[in-house]
Amino acid sequence: MRVGSRQSAVGSVVALVLCACEPPPVIATADVRQQSEAGRIEGEIVATGAARGNAVIFLYDAERPPPPTGTGRPLTFATVPAATLFGGSEGNGPFTAPFAFSLVKPGSYLVRGLIDTNADFIPWYGVTADANAGDVGGAAVDPISRATLTLDVESARLDVPVSFTDAARVPVDRPAFQVAPGSPALELRAPAPGMPEVPLAFDLVPQPIDEGVVHQRQPVFLAQLIDDDRDGVPDDKNRDGVPDMWPRLILRKVDDVNPLADDNGDYDHVNGMVRLDPDSVPDVVVLAGAIDPTELLPALIDPMTMRPRPAPVPVPRLKIRVRPRALDAANPAQPVPLLNLPAGKYAIVLIAPTGQTWRVPNELAPGLASRLGLPEVATQGAVIQVP
């Protein structure tokens, strides 16, 4: 399903990193060569409200936006310590501090961030590199219109404001999940010639995890039907007969040896009735899966207006249906069918309307967790297998 453009106020600013690494202090470079041979983005963080914590600022390619509008990962990031931003001050501010990105190639960028009020953001792992309830989202926005800024950089952009406010406080923990007990084996087979497709059906339920450095005490599925054209009817932009909704579901092919890494294979495509041979460009292989909203509709439709509710609601379970078809989603707006169903392993990813994500398998999977010094959680190693 495609992501709708209408999002909650929280979702529009809580666009968060999936992985990163430990940042150095934010200090403007004095290297003249760096300043002359590459671009630079710098500006000022402005935080208003009661939230306290380190501010983490992320730089994204504007063509690859982060969740919830896309699946982009940060190009780089910087940290401004809480002591620098807030000092020992009380009250609601505003509080200000400088930030900078050096060695920025010419191009168009987005700047997003978060204030880590829980002190549990650890960029080394996907299971700890996202926001939880209480954190505050931020973004580079126009100070007058409050519209998100796309930064065009040729040499330097020196006046970038990044705003944080309690209005963008994250309301829930991440959508950590497990495959529901009693679900069938996660195996998807291509139909034999002349035989009908047999979809794979299974359920996802929230999976609380509060061990070691991982603190997902109350994971929540926030569900919402998408009605971008506001005609009172849920959208179906990919015309699969299933209403578009949050959370967004992605079933991504992963490397057979390292299930934390994406598969970068190149496969045969189909354009209409024409076969297209591999083009030496890595494909973004995903399965044709969707969340079945049938049992959720009473909670997602306003009984007074019979229109989709304007805000997401928590639901206890998600029913997943997967057809034995694969697509190349390198261009998410126009995925291209693949000729065959590539064999291998597929990860399950949920993206909430807040921009928070969860992926299985992850670093807590048996066989991986012990090597990384993380708690082992048996449910976090699940994959969809295509034989």
C-alpha atoms as a printed R data frame, in Angstrom:
    type eleno elety resid chain resno       x       y       z
1   ATOM     1    CA   MET     A     1   0.000   0.000   0.000
2   ATOM     2    CA   ARG     A     2   1.167   3.504  -0.651
3   ATOM     3    CA   VAL     A     3   1.573   6.093   2.018
4   ATOM     4    CA   GLY     A     4  -1.004   8.866   2.145
5   ATOM     5    CA   SER     A     5   0.154  12.452   2.224
6   ATOM     6    CA   ARG     A     6  -2.196  13.488   5.049
7   ATOM     7    CA   GLN     A     7  -0.570  12.700   8.378
8   ATOM     8    CA   SER     A     8  -0.954  13.671  12.010
9   ATOM     9    CA   ALA     A     9   0.991  16.604  13.433
10  ATOM    10    CA   VAL     A    10   3.197  14.136  15.251
11  ATOM    11    CA   GLY     A    11   3.771  12.031  12.151
12  ATOM    12    CA   SER     A    12   4.839  14.996  10.037
13  ATOM    13    CA   VAL     A    13   7.840  15.696  12.263
14  ATOM    14    CA   VAL     A    14   8.652  12.382  13.916
15  ATOM    15    CA   ALA     A    15  10.659  11.019  10.973
16  ATOM    16    CA   LEU     A    16  13.190   8.811  12.607
17  ATOM    17    CA   VAL     A    17  16.438   6.975  11.926
18  ATOM    18    CA   LEU     A    18  16.531   3.207  11.396
19  ATOM    19    CA   CYS     A    19  20.270   2.928  12.008
20  ATOM    20    CA   ALA     A    20  23.215   5.228  12.658
21  ATOM    21    CA   CYS     A    21  26.483   5.446  14.564
22  ATOM    22    CA   GLU     A    22  27.861   7.313  17.576
23  ATOM    23    CA   PRO     A    23  28.218  11.032  16.697
24  ATOM    24    CA   PRO     A    24  31.009  13.411  17.691
25  ATOM    25    CA   PRO     A    25  30.290  16.754  19.348
26  ATOM    26    CA   VAL     A    26  28.856  19.371  16.995
27  ATOM    27    CA   ILE     A    27  31.815  21.692  16.316
28  ATOM    28    CA   ALA     A    28  32.088  23.839  13.196
29  ATOM    29    CA   THR     A    29  35.067  22.704  11.128
30  ATOM    30    CA   ALA     A    30  38.057  25.012  10.712
31  ATOM    31    CA   ASP     A    31  39.376  23.026   7.727
32  ATOM    32    CA   VAL     A    32  39.437  25.537   4.847
33  ATOM    33    CA   ARG     A    33  39.666  22.710   2.276
34  ATOM    34    CA   GLN     A    34  36.460  21.146   3.613
35  ATOM    35    CA   GLN     A    35  34.703  24.480   3.527
36  ATOM    36    CA   SER     A    36  35.707  25.174  -0.072
37  ATOM    37    CA   GLU     A    37  35.299  21.718  -1.657
38  ATOM    38    CA   ALA     A    38  31.967  20.698  -0.165
39  ATOM    39    CA   GLY     A    39  28.760  22.267   0.983
40  ATOM    40    CA   ARG     A    40  27.731  22.984   4.524
41  ATOM    41    CA   ILE     A    41  24.477  23.173   6.442
42  ATOM    42    CA   GLU     A    42  24.293  24.927   9.771
43  ATOM    43    CA   GLY     A    43  21.721  26.709  11.839
44  ATOM    44    CA   GLU     A    44  20.085  26.820  15.216
45  ATOM    45    CA   ILE     A    45  17.941  24.421  17.197
46  ATOM    46    CA   VAL     A    46  14.980  26.070  18.895
47  ATOM    47    CA   ALA     A    47  13.258  23.967  21.579
48  ATOM    48    CA   THR     A    48  10.111  25.074  23.359
49  ATOM    49    CA   GLY     A    49   8.448  23.103  26.122
50  ATOM    50    CA   ALA     A    50   9.171  20.913  29.121
51  ATOM    51    CA   ALA     A    51  11.027  18.132  27.268
52  ATOM    52    CA   ARG     A    52  14.670  17.581  28.251
53  ATOM    53    CA   GLY     A    53  17.269  15.340  26.664
54  ATOM    54    CA   ASN     A    54  19.957  15.167  23.995
55  ATOM    55    CA   ALA     A    55  18.866  16.510  20.606
56  ATOM    56    CA   VAL     A    56  19.732  14.281  17.638
57  ATOM    57    CA   ILE     A    57  19.630  15.955  14.209
58  ATOM    58    CA   PHE     A    58  19.397  13.862  11.004
59  ATOM    59    CA   LEU     A    59  20.171  14.800   7.401
60  ATOM    60    CA   TYR     A    60  18.171  13.062   4.623
61  ATOM    61    CA   ASP     A    61  18.231  13.117   0.859
62  ATOM    62    CA   ALA     A    62  15.009  14.963  -0.083
63  ATOM    63    CA   GLU     A    63  14.286  12.312  -2.728
64  ATOM    64    CA   ARG     A    64  14.435   9.593  -0.057
65  ATOM    65    CA   PRO     A    65  12.374  10.967   2.829
66  ATOM    66    CA   PRO     A    66  12.190   9.104   6.132
67  ATOM    67    CA   PRO     A    67   9.117   7.420   7.622
68  ATOM    68    CA   PRO     A    68   6.215   7.961   7.585
69  ATOM    69    CA   THR     A    69   6.353   9.493   4.080
70  ATOM    70    CA   GLY     A    70   9.117   7.195   2.845
71  ATOM    71    CA   THR     A    71  11.690   4.641   3.938
72  ATOM    72    CA   GLY     A    72  14.850   6.745   3.646
73  ATOM    73    CA   ARG     A    73  17.748   6.463   6.062
74  ATOM    74    CA   PRO     A    74  19.862   9.389   7.243
75  ATOM    75    CA   LEU     A    75  22.964  10.376   5.324
76  ATOM    76    CA   THR     A    76  24.563  11.650   8.520
77  ATOM    77    CA   PHE     A    77  23.582  13.040  11.881
78  ATOM    78    CA   ALA     A    78  24.796  15.185  14.763
79  ATOM    79    CA   THR     A    79  24.097  15.325  18.475
80  ATOM    80    CA   VAL     A    80  23.633  18.416  20.615
81  ATOM    81    CA   PRO     A    81  23.923  17.468  24.312
82  ATOM    82    CA   ALA     A    82  21.125  18.419  26.661
83  ATOM    83    CA   ALA     A    83  23.567  20.480  28.718
84  ATOM    84    CA   THR     A    84  24.385  22.602  25.664
85  ATOM    85    CA   LEU     A    85  20.773  23.085  24.598
86  ATOM    86    CA   PHE     A    86  19.062  23.490  27.967
87  ATOM    87    CA   GLY     A    87  21.854  24.053  30.495
88  ATOM    88    CA   GLY     A    88  20.295  23.986  33.942
89  ATOM    89    CA   SER     A    89  17.337  26.098  32.890
90  ATOM    90    CA   GLU     A    90  13.763  25.383  33.883
91  ATOM    91    CA   GLY     A    91  10.536  26.519  32.272
92  ATOM    92    CA   ASN     A    92   9.475  26.264  28.638
93  ATOM    93    CA   GLY     A    93  12.138  28.328  26.926
94  ATOM    94    CA   PRO     A    94  12.684  28.872  24.071
95  ATOM    95    CA   PHE     A    95  16.113  27.235  24.304
96  ATOM    96    CA   THR     A    96  18.623  27.513  21.473
97  ATOM    97    CA   ALA     A    97  21.899  25.910  20.398
98  ATOM    98    CA   PRO     A    98  23.864  25.723  17.117
99  ATOM    99    CA   PHE     A    99  24.301  22.642  14.942
100 ATOM   100    CA   ALA     A   100  26.225  21.984  11.720
101 ATOM   101    CA   PHE     A   101  26.768  19.403   8.988
102 ATOM   102    CA   SER     A   102  30.040  19.604   7.025
103 ATOM   103    CA   LEU     A   103  31.091  17.918   3.765
104 ATOM   104    CA   VAL     A   104  27.559  18.088   2.327
105 ATOM   105    CA   LYS     A   105  27.427  17.354  -1.398
106 ATOM   106    CA   PRO     A   106  25.359  19.687  -3.590
107 ATOM   107    CA   GLY     A   107  21.754  18.567  -3.613
108 ATOM   108    CA   SER     A   108  18.393  18.819  -1.863
109 ATOM   109    CA   TYR     A   109  17.992  17.761   1.747
110 ATOM   110    CA   LEU     A   110  15.616  17.405   4.672
111 ATOM   111    CA   VAL     A   111  16.598  17.956   8.299
112 ATOM   112    CA   ARG     A   112  14.667  16.096  11.014
113 ATOM   113    CA   GLY     A   113  15.395  15.212  14.607
114 ATOM   114    CA   LEU     A   114  14.267  14.170  18.057
115 ATOM   115    CA   ILE     A   115  14.824  15.054  21.699
116 ATOM   116    CA   ASP     A   116  15.585  11.813  23.504
117 ATOM   117    CA   THR     A   117  13.700  12.377  26.757
118 ATOM   118    CA   ASN     A   118  13.990   8.716  27.780
119 ATOM   119    CA   ALA     A   119  17.775   8.514  27.312
120 ATOM   120    CA   ASP     A   120  17.244   5.199  25.485
121 ATOM   121    CA   PHE     A   121  18.199   6.165  21.938
122 ATOM   122    CA   ILE     A   122  21.203   4.017  20.954
123 ATOM   123    CA   PRO     A   123  22.156   4.367  17.285
124 ATOM   124    CA   TRP     A   124  24.078   1.084  16.985
125 ATOM   125    CA   TYR     A   125  20.973  -1.105  16.610
126 ATOM   126    CA   GLY     A   126  17.698  -0.870  14.756
127 ATOM   127    CA   VAL     A   127  15.827  -1.970  17.899
128 ATOM   128    CA   THR     A   128  17.083   1.080  19.841
129 ATOM   129    CA   ALA     A   129  17.457   3.731  17.103
130 ATOM   130    CA   ASP     A   130  13.954   5.185  17.102
131 ATOM   131    CA   ALA     A   131  11.652   7.264  19.288
132 ATOM   132    CA   ASN     A   132   9.537   5.995  22.156
133 ATOM   133    CA   ALA     A   133   6.631   7.498  24.066
134 ATOM   134    CA   GLY     A   134   7.594  10.880  25.502
135 ATOM   135    CA   ASP     A   135  10.301  11.762  22.991
136 ATOM   136    CA   VAL     A   136   9.769  14.935  20.980
137 ATOM   137    CA   GLY     A   137  10.099  15.192  17.200
138 ATOM   138    CA   GLY     A   138  11.539  18.136  15.312
139 ATOM   139    CA   ALA     A   139  12.203  19.340  11.791
140 ATOM   140    CA   ALA     A   140  13.662  22.193   9.784
141 ATOM   141    CA   VAL     A   141  10.612  24.350   9.119
142 ATOM   142    CA   ASP     A   142   9.857  27.809   7.828
143 ATOM   143    CA   PRO     A   143   9.682  30.023  10.945
144 ATOM   144    CA   ILE     A   144   6.583  31.836   9.641
145 ATOM   145    CA   SER     A   145   4.539  29.264   7.687
146 ATOM   146    CA   ARG     A   146   5.817  26.255   9.715
147 ATOM   147    CA   ALA     A   147   6.040  24.319   6.439
148 ATOM   148    CA   THR     A   148   8.787  21.668   6.192
149 ATOM   149    CA   LEU     A   149  11.852  23.025   4.411
150 ATOM   150    CA   THR     A   150  13.602  21.347   1.495
151 ATOM   151    CA   LEU     A   151  17.161  22.657   1.613
152 ATOM   152    CA   ASP     A   152  18.866  23.204  -1.727
153 ATOM   153    CA   VAL     A   153  22.609  23.234  -1.107
154 ATOM   154    CA   GLU     A   154  25.274  24.266  -3.587
155 ATOM   155    CA   SER     A   155  27.987  25.505  -1.246
156 ATOM   156    CA   ALA     A   156  26.482  26.503   2.085
157 ATOM   157    CA   ARG     A   157  23.145  26.939   3.830
158 ATOM   158    CA   LEU     A   158  23.782  28.873   7.039
159 ATOM   159    CA   ASP     A   159  20.361  29.835   8.365
160 ATOM   160    CA   VAL     A   160  18.522  26.567   8.970
161 ATOM   161    CA   PRO     A   161  16.051  26.594  11.905
162 ATOM   162    CA   VAL     A   162  15.196  23.240  13.508
163 ATOM   163    CA   SER     A   163  12.174  23.486  15.785
164 ATOM   164    CA   PHE     A   164  11.096  21.201  18.622
165 ATOM   165    CA   THR     A   165   7.859  21.670  20.527
166 ATOM   166    CA   ASP     A   166   5.802  19.641  22.979
167 ATOM   167    CA   ALA     A   167   3.031  19.507  20.360
168 ATOM   168    CA   ALA     A   168   5.186  16.919  18.566
169 ATOM   169    CA   ARG     A   169   5.589  14.666  21.603
170 ATOM   170    CA   VAL     A   170   5.454  10.999  20.585
171 ATOM   171    CA   PRO     A   171   2.319   9.473  22.155
172 ATOM   172    CA   VAL     A   172   3.206   5.751  22.109
173 ATOM   173    CA   ASP     A   173   6.067   3.277  22.012
174 ATOM   174    CA   ARG     A   174   7.173   1.747  18.721
175 ATOM   175    CA   PRO     A   175   4.976  -0.890  17.005
176 ATOM   176    CA   ALA     A   176   7.118  -3.806  18.212
177 ATOM   177    CA   PHE     A   177   5.406  -7.038  17.198
178 ATOM   178    CA   GLN     A   178   5.534 -10.792  16.922
179 ATOM   179    CA   VAL     A   179   3.774 -13.248  14.661
180 ATOM   180    CA   ALA     A   180   0.727 -14.304  16.678
181 ATOM   181    CA   PRO     A   181   0.960 -17.719  18.353
182 ATOM   182    CA   GLY     A   182  -1.027 -20.268  16.394
183 ATOM   183    CA   SER     A   183  -0.348 -18.657  13.024
184 ATOM   184    CA   PRO     A   184   0.591 -21.035  10.183
185 ATOM   185    CA   ALA     A   185   4.147 -21.535   9.016
186 ATOM   186    CA   LEU     A   186   5.376 -18.425   7.211
187 ATOM   187    CA   GLU     A   187   5.917 -20.109   3.861
188 ATOM   188    CA   LEU     A   188   4.719 -18.627   0.584
189 ATOM   189    CA   ARG     A   189   4.707 -20.765  -2.551
190 ATOM   190    CA   ALA     A   190   4.237 -19.770  -6.172
191 ATOM   191    CA   PRO     A   191   1.233 -21.575  -7.710
192 ATOM   192    CA   ALA     A   192   1.832 -24.514  -9.992
193 ATOM   193    CA   PRO     A   193   0.961 -23.892 -13.677
194 ATOM   194    CA   GLY     A   194  -2.796 -23.698 -14.116
195 ATOM   195    CA   MET     A   195  -3.452 -23.687 -10.374
196 ATOM   196    CA   PRO     A   196  -4.939 -20.759  -8.398
197 ATOM   197    CA   GLU     A   197  -2.895 -18.585  -6.048
198 ATOM   198    CA   VAL     A   198  -2.934 -19.542  -2.375
199 ATOM   199    CA   PRO     A   199  -2.308 -16.447  -0.219
200 ATOM   200    CA   LEU     A   200  -0.408 -16.681   3.039
201 ATOM   201    CA   ALA     A   201  -2.474 -15.480   6.027
202 ATOM   202    CA   PHE     A   202  -1.128 -14.763   9.502
203 ATOM   203    CA   ASP     A   203  -1.631 -12.276  12.342
204 ATOM   204    CA   LEU     A   204   0.678  -9.819  14.100
205 ATOM   205    CA   VAL     A   205   0.260  -8.854  17.753
206 ATOM   206    CA   PRO     A   206   2.207  -6.362  19.897
207 ATOM   207    CA   GLN     A   207   5.335  -7.764  21.562
208 ATOM   208    CA   PRO     A   208   6.403  -5.960  24.766
209 ATOM   209    CA   ILE     A   209  10.180  -6.114  25.238
210 ATOM   210    CA   ASP     A   210  11.866  -4.580  28.279
211 ATOM   211    CA   GLU     A   211  15.247  -6.222  28.648
212 ATOM   212    CA   GLY     A   212  18.776  -4.875  28.623
213 ATOM   213    CA   VAL     A   213  18.938  -1.682  26.568
214 ATOM   214    CA   VAL     A   214  15.664  -2.386  24.729
215 ATOM   215    CA   HIS     A   215  12.642  -0.667  26.261
216 ATOM   216    CA   GLN     A   216   9.419  -1.277  24.345
217 ATOM   217    CA   ARG     A   217   7.179  -1.656  27.375
218 ATOM   218    CA   GLN     A   218   3.840  -0.843  25.738
219 ATOM   219    CA   PRO     A   219   4.042  -1.240  21.947
220 ATOM   220    CA   VAL     A   220   0.960  -0.037  20.092
221 ATOM   221    CA   PHE     A   221  -0.518  -0.583  16.637
222 ATOM   222    CA   LEU     A   222  -2.016   2.746  15.512
223 ATOM   223    CA   ALA     A   223  -4.517   2.017  12.719
224 ATOM   224    CA   GLN     A   224  -6.187   4.499  10.383
225 ATOM   225    CA   LEU     A   225  -7.849   4.380   6.984
226 ATOM   226    CA   ILE     A   226  -6.306   6.786   4.468
227 ATOM   227    CA   ASP     A   227  -8.586   9.260   2.694
228 ATOM   228    CA   ASP     A   228  -6.225  11.731   1.041
229 ATOM   229    CA   ASP     A   229  -8.839  13.059  -1.393
230 ATOM   230    CA   ARG     A   230 -11.267  13.575   1.522
231 ATOM   231    CA   ASP     A   231 -14.234  12.130  -0.311
232 ATOM   232    CA   GLY     A   232 -15.278  10.039   2.669
233 ATOM   233    CA   VAL     A   233 -14.186   6.790   1.000
234 ATOM   234    CA   PRO     A   234 -10.912   5.025   1.948
235 ATOM   235    CA   ASP     A   235  -8.289   5.309  -0.793
236 ATOM   236    CA   ASP     A   236  -7.088   2.324  -2.837
237 ATOM   237    CA   LYS     A   237  -4.248   3.871  -4.803
238 ATOM   238    CA   ASN     A   238  -2.665   0.586  -5.858
239 ATOM   239    CA   ARG     A   239  -6.065  -0.800  -6.932
240 ATOM   240    CA   ASP     A   240  -5.655  -4.098  -5.115
241 ATOM   241    CA   GLY     A   241  -9.159  -4.020  -3.655
242 ATOM   242    CA   VAL     A   242  -7.851  -3.413  -0.122
243 ATOM   243    CA   PRO     A   243  -8.308   0.052   1.459
244 ATOM   244    CA   ASP     A   244  -5.056   1.917   2.076
245 ATOM   245    CA   MET     A   245  -4.366   2.223   5.774
246 ATOM   246    CA   TRP     A   246  -1.875   2.699   8.557
247 ATOM   247    CA   PRO     A   247   0.297   0.998   9.648
248 ATOM   248    CA   ARG     A   248   2.179   0.659   6.406
249 ATOM   249    CA   LEU     A   249   3.321  -2.915   5.718
250 ATOM   250    CA   ILE     A   250   6.511  -3.777   3.820
251 ATOM   251    CA   LEU     A   251   7.653  -7.350   3.147
252 ATOM   252    CA   ARG     A   252  11.251  -6.865   1.990
253 ATOM   253    CA   LYS     A   253  13.568  -9.539   0.590
254 ATOM   254    CA   VAL     A   254  16.672  -9.874   2.743
255 ATOM   255    CA   ASP     A   255  20.085 -11.427   2.332
256 ATOM   256    CA   ASP     A   256  20.016 -15.211   2.856
257 ATOM   257    CA   VAL     A   257  23.169 -15.137   5.003
258 ATOM   258    CA   ASN     A   258  22.620 -11.877   6.924
259 ATOM   259    CA   PRO     A   259  18.890 -11.327   7.518
260 ATOM   260    CA   LEU     A   260  19.571  -7.792   8.798
261 ATOM   261    CA   ALA     A   261  20.764  -6.740   5.334
262 ATOM   262    CA   ASP     A   262  18.552  -6.135   2.301
263 ATOM   263    CA   ASP     A   263  18.870  -8.336  -0.771
264 ATOM   264    CA   ASN     A   264  20.439  -6.506  -3.702
265 ATOM   265    CA   GLY     A   265  19.650  -8.966  -6.472
266 ATOM   266    CA   ASP     A   266  18.627  -8.123 -10.027
267 ATOM   267    CA   TYR     A   267  15.618 -10.022 -11.379
268 ATOM   268    CA   ASP     A   268  13.456 -10.319 -14.492
269 ATOM   269    CA   HIS     A   269  10.639  -7.749 -14.679
270 ATOM   270    CA   VAL     A   270   7.353  -7.662 -16.546
271 ATOM   271    CA   ASN     A   271   6.074  -4.555 -18.318
272 ATOM   272    CA   GLY     A   272   2.564  -5.329 -19.495
273 ATOM   273    CA   MET     A   273   3.053  -8.536 -21.503
274 ATOM   274    CA   VAL     A   274   6.743  -7.842 -22.206
275 ATOM   275    CA   ARG     A   275   9.560  -9.542 -20.323
276 ATOM   276    CA   LEU     A   276  12.394  -7.244 -19.277
277 ATOM   277    CA   ASP     A   277  15.736  -8.899 -18.590
278 ATOM   278    CA   PRO     A   278  17.905  -7.875 -15.618
279 ATOM   279    CA   ASP     A   279  19.410  -4.420 -16.112
280 ATOM   280    CA   SER     A   280  22.323  -4.605 -13.622
281 ATOM   281    CA   VAL     A   281  20.434  -2.252 -11.266
282 ATOM   282    CA   PRO     A   282  19.699  -3.730  -7.802
283 ATOM   283    CA   ASP     A   283  15.995  -4.298  -7.224
284 ATOM   284    CA   VAL     A   284  13.984  -3.457  -4.110
285 ATOM   285    CA   VAL     A   285  12.106  -6.754  -3.969
286 ATOM   286    CA   VAL     A   286   8.896  -6.803  -1.922
287 ATOM   287    CA   LEU     A   287   5.972  -9.199  -1.679
288 ATOM   288    CA   ALA     A   288   2.406  -8.186  -2.525
289 ATOM   289    CA   GLY     A   289   1.143  -8.036   1.049
290 ATOM   290    CA   ALA     A   290  -1.519  -5.982   2.794
291 ATOM   291    CA   ILE     A   291  -3.272  -5.575   6.133
292 ATOM   292    CA   ASP     A   292  -6.836  -6.880   6.004
293 ATOM   293    CA   PRO     A   293  -8.967  -4.126   7.592
294 ATOM   294    CA   THR     A   294 -12.264  -6.047   7.645
295 ATOM   295    CA   GLU     A   295 -12.419  -6.715  11.388
296 ATOM   296    CA   LEU     A   296 -11.011  -3.246  12.179
297 ATOM   297    CA   LEU     A   297 -13.589  -1.233  10.238
298 ATOM   298    CA   PRO     A   298 -15.957  -0.651  13.187
299 ATOM   299    CA   ALA     A   299 -13.092   1.077  15.019
300 ATOM   300    CA   LEU     A   300 -11.779   2.954  11.954
301 ATOM   301    CA   ILE     A   301 -15.111   4.353  10.675
302 ATOM   302    CA   ASP     A   302 -16.907   7.161  12.519
303 ATOM   303    CA   PRO     A   303 -20.435   5.784  13.149
304 ATOM   304    CA   MET     A   304 -21.946   9.283  12.985
305 ATOM   305    CA   THR     A   305 -20.517  10.286   9.597
306 ATOM   306    CA   MET     A   306 -19.624   6.839   8.187
307 ATOM   307    CA   ARG     A   307 -16.314   8.358   7.101
308 ATOM   308    CA   PRO     A   308 -12.797   7.282   8.083
309 ATOM   309    CA   ARG     A   309 -11.864   8.624  11.506
310 ATOM   310    CA   PRO     A   310  -9.474  11.595  11.201
311 ATOM   311    CA   ALA     A   311  -7.083  10.261  13.870
312 ATOM   312    CA   PRO     A   312  -5.459   6.842  14.298
313 ATOM   313    CA   VAL     A   313  -6.806   4.459  16.939
314 ATOM   314    CA   PRO     A   314  -4.985   1.655  18.793
315 ATOM   315    CA   VAL     A   315  -5.903  -1.881  17.721
316 ATOM   316    CA   PRO     A   316  -4.852  -5.193  19.314
317 ATOM   317    CA   ARG     A   317  -4.120  -7.268  16.203
318 ATOM   318    CA   LEU     A   318  -3.319  -6.957  12.500
319 ATOM   319    CA   LYS     A   319  -4.351  -9.592   9.972
320 ATOM   320    CA   ILE     A   320  -1.803  -9.939   7.173
321 ATOM   321    CA   ARG     A   321  -2.562 -11.359   3.733
322 ATOM   322    CA   VAL     A   322   0.277 -12.048   1.268
323 ATOM   323    CA   ARG     A   323  -0.218 -12.996  -2.376
324 ATOM   324    CA   PRO     A   324   2.480 -15.078  -4.122
325 ATOM   325    CA   ARG     A   325   3.630 -12.152  -6.226
326 ATOM   326    CA   ALA     A   326   6.749  -9.997  -6.050
327 ATOM   327    CA   LEU     A   327   7.428  -6.411  -7.106
328 ATOM   328    CA   ASP     A   328  10.423  -4.168  -7.611
329 ATOM   329    CA   ALA     A   329   9.640  -1.110  -5.464
330 ATOM   330    CA   ALA     A   330  12.737   0.888  -6.362
331 ATOM   331    CA   ASN     A   331  10.214   3.532  -7.382
332 ATOM   332    CA   PRO     A   332   7.587   3.158  -4.624
333 ATOM   333    CA   ALA     A   333   5.086   5.254  -6.583
334 ATOM   334    CA   GLN     A   334   5.236   2.831  -9.527
335 ATOM   335    CA   PRO     A   335   6.325  -0.669  -8.428
336 ATOM   336    CA   VAL     A   336   7.078  -3.034 -11.301
337 ATOM   337    CA   PRO     A   337   5.979  -6.705 -11.232
338 ATOM   338    CA   LEU     A   338   8.711  -9.329 -11.282
339 ATOM   339    CA   LEU     A   339   8.423 -12.265 -13.656
340 ATOM   340    CA   ASN     A   340   8.885 -14.840 -10.904
341 ATOM   341    CA   LEU     A   341   8.641 -15.069  -7.131
342 ATOM   342    CA   PRO     A   342  12.288 -14.869  -5.950
343 ATOM   343    CA   ALA     A   343  13.174 -17.601  -3.471
344 ATOM   344    CA   GLY     A   344  14.623 -16.634  -0.140
345 ATOM   345    CA   LYS     A   345  13.789 -14.835   3.094
346 ATOM   346    CA   TYR     A   346  11.573 -11.787   3.533
347 ATOM   347    CA   ALA     A   347  11.470  -9.414   6.514
348 ATOM   348    CA   ILE     A   348   8.264  -7.928   7.936
349 ATOM   349    CA   VAL     A   349   8.277  -4.159   8.531
350 ATOM   350    CA   LEU     A   350   5.577  -1.963  10.070
351 ATOM   351    CA   ILE     A   351   5.633   1.831   9.756
352 ATOM   352    CA   ALA     A   352   3.295   3.732  12.079
353 ATOM   353    CA   PRO     A   353   1.678   7.075  11.170
354 ATOM   354    CA   THR     A   354   4.025   8.650  13.731
355 ATOM   355    CA   GLY     A   355   7.007   7.534  11.652
356 ATOM   356    CA   GLN     A   356   8.048   4.907  14.211
357 ATOM   357    CA   THR     A   357   8.989   1.531  12.777
358 ATOM   358    CA   TRP     A   358   9.665  -2.061  13.790
359 ATOM   359    CA   ARG     A   359  11.260  -4.820  11.743
360 ATOM   360    CA   VAL     A   360  11.430  -8.574  12.179
361 ATOM   361    CA   PRO     A   361  13.954 -10.176  12.001
362 ATOM   362    CA   ASN     A   362  16.111  -7.814  14.053
363 ATOM   363    CA   GLU     A   363  19.152  -7.840  16.349
364 ATOM   364    CA   LEU     A   364  17.217  -9.658  19.095
365 ATOM   365    CA   ALA     A   365  16.846 -12.789  16.938
366 ATOM   366    CA   PRO     A   366  18.304 -16.050  18.261
367 ATOM   367    CA   GLY     A   367  21.843 -16.504  16.977
368 ATOM   368    CA   LEU     A   368  22.343 -12.749  16.548
369 ATOM   369    CA   ALA     A   369  21.523 -11.249  19.936
370 ATOM   370    CA   SER     A   370  24.232 -13.037  21.919
371 ATOM   371    CA   ARG     A   371  26.937 -11.887  19.491
372 ATOM   372    CA   LEU     A   372  25.779  -8.285  19.869
373 ATOM   373    CA   GLY     A   373  25.367  -8.311  23.642
374 ATOM   374    CA   LEU     A   374  21.587  -7.951  23.392
375 ATOM   375    CA   PRO     A   375  18.801  -9.975  24.991
376 ATOM   376    CA   GLU     A   376  17.601 -12.897  22.887
377 ATOM   377    CA   VAL     A   377  13.886 -12.861  22.049
378 ATOM   378    CA   ALA     A   378  12.729 -15.965  20.188
379 ATOM   379    CA   THR     A   379   9.870 -14.215  18.351
380 ATOM   380    CA   GLN     A   380  12.180 -11.635  16.766
381 ATOM   381    CA   GLY     A   381  13.793 -13.994  14.278
382 ATOM   382    CA   ALA     A   382  10.706 -14.677  12.147
383 ATOM   383    CA   VAL     A   383  10.940 -14.445   8.346
384 ATOM   384    CA   ILE     A   384   8.628 -15.256   5.456
385 ATOM   385    CA   GLN     A   385  10.240 -18.065   3.482
386 ATOM   386    CA   VAL     A   386   9.798 -18.521  -0.254
387 ATOM   387    CA   PRO     A   387  11.134 -21.989  -1.202
